[in-house]
Amino acid sequence: MAFHLGFELPVPLAPVLDADSDILTPYEAQIVRGQIRKNSEIIDSYVRRIDLFVNQEKYPHREVFIEKLRRRMFLLMEENDTFRRLAWRHFQTEADPKPL
């Protein structure tokens, strides 16, 4: 465990959001990664619920509440795909910046 004096701690940077830039700021990239992680956890819980109801509890596949779970899950999956494309484009831009 490391102990720091008050003046040795790094000063937290203010969150910077830049909508006009093609490149994500570090804060924006952190938001995107966090949202991907959160969505993935929720999608996993929906998959477990649907598996429980359909495969173990033997509810019909087209039950209304199961369809509602599927719609929510597919919406989250589409959102995650969008965030992953954005994160991948950001990663490629960081890895290979084009000279001006």
C-alpha positions as CSV (number, residue, x, y, z in Angstrom):
1,M,0.0,0.0,0.0
2,A,1.4,3.4,-0.9
3,F,0.7,6.5,1.1
4,H,0.7,9.9,-0.5
5,L,0.8,13.4,1.0
6,G,-1.9,15.7,-0.1
7,F,0.3,17.7,-2.4
8,E,1.6,14.5,-4.2
9,L,-1.8,13.3,-5.4
10,P,-2.6,13.9,-9.0
11,V,-5.1,16.6,-9.7
12,P,-8.2,15.2,-11.4
13,L,-8.7,16.7,-14.8
14,A,-12.0,18.3,-15.6
15,P,-14.1,16.2,-18.1
16,V,-13.7,17.5,-21.6
17,L,-16.4,16.8,-24.2
18,D,-15.8,17.9,-27.8
19,A,-18.7,17.2,-30.1
20,D,-17.0,18.8,-33.1
21,S,-13.9,16.6,-33.1
22,D,-13.7,13.2,-34.9
23,I,-11.3,11.9,-32.3
24,L,-12.7,11.1,-28.9
25,T,-11.3,12.8,-25.8
26,P,-10.0,10.5,-23.1
27,Y,-13.1,11.2,-21.0
28,E,-15.4,10.4,-24.0
29,A,-13.5,7.2,-24.6
30,Q,-13.9,6.2,-21.0
31,I,-17.7,6.9,-21.2
32,V,-18.0,4.7,-24.3
33,R,-16.0,1.8,-22.7
34,G,-18.1,2.1,-19.6
35,Q,-21.3,2.0,-21.5
36,I,-20.2,-1.0,-23.5
37,R,-19.4,-2.8,-20.2
38,K,-22.7,-1.9,-18.6
39,N,-24.7,-2.9,-21.7
40,S,-22.9,-6.2,-21.9
41,E,-23.8,-7.0,-18.3
42,I,-27.5,-6.2,-18.8
43,I,-27.5,-8.2,-22.1
44,D,-26.0,-11.2,-20.2
45,S,-28.7,-10.9,-17.5
46,Y,-31.4,-10.8,-20.2
47,V,-29.9,-13.9,-21.9
48,R,-30.0,-15.7,-18.5
49,R,-33.6,-14.7,-17.9
50,I,-34.8,-15.8,-21.3
51,D,-32.9,-19.1,-20.9
52,L,-34.5,-19.6,-17.5
53,F,-38.0,-18.9,-18.7
54,V,-37.8,-20.7,-22.1
55,N,-35.5,-23.6,-21.5
56,Q,-35.9,-24.4,-17.8
57,E,-39.4,-23.2,-17.0
58,K,-40.7,-24.3,-20.4
59,Y,-42.6,-21.1,-21.2
60,P,-43.7,-20.7,-24.9
61,H,-41.1,-18.9,-27.0
62,R,-43.6,-16.2,-28.1
63,E,-44.9,-15.3,-24.6
64,V,-45.5,-11.6,-24.3
65,F,-43.1,-10.9,-21.5
66,I,-40.4,-12.9,-23.2
67,E,-40.8,-10.9,-26.4
68,K,-40.5,-7.7,-24.4
69,L,-37.2,-9.0,-22.9
70,R,-36.0,-9.9,-26.4
71,R,-36.9,-6.5,-27.7
72,R,-35.0,-4.8,-24.9
73,M,-32.0,-7.1,-25.4
74,F,-31.8,-6.5,-29.1
75,L,-32.0,-2.8,-28.6
76,L,-29.1,-2.9,-26.2
77,M,-27.2,-5.2,-28.6
78,E,-27.6,-2.6,-31.4
79,E,-26.5,0.2,-29.1
80,N,-23.5,-1.8,-28.1
81,D,-22.6,-2.5,-31.7
82,T,-22.7,1.2,-32.4
83,F,-20.5,2.0,-29.3
84,R,-18.1,-0.8,-30.4
85,R,-17.8,0.6,-33.9
86,L,-17.1,4.1,-32.4
87,A,-14.5,2.7,-30.0
88,W,-12.9,0.7,-32.8
89,R,-12.7,3.8,-35.1
90,H,-11.2,5.8,-32.2
91,F,-8.6,3.0,-31.5
92,Q,-7.6,2.9,-35.2
93,T,-7.2,6.7,-35.3
94,E,-5.1,6.6,-32.1
95,A,-2.9,3.7,-33.5
96,D,-2.3,5.2,-36.9
97,P,-2.7,9.0,-36.9
98,K,-2.6,10.4,-40.4
99,P,-0.2,13.2,-41.1
100,L,-1.7,16.5,-42.0
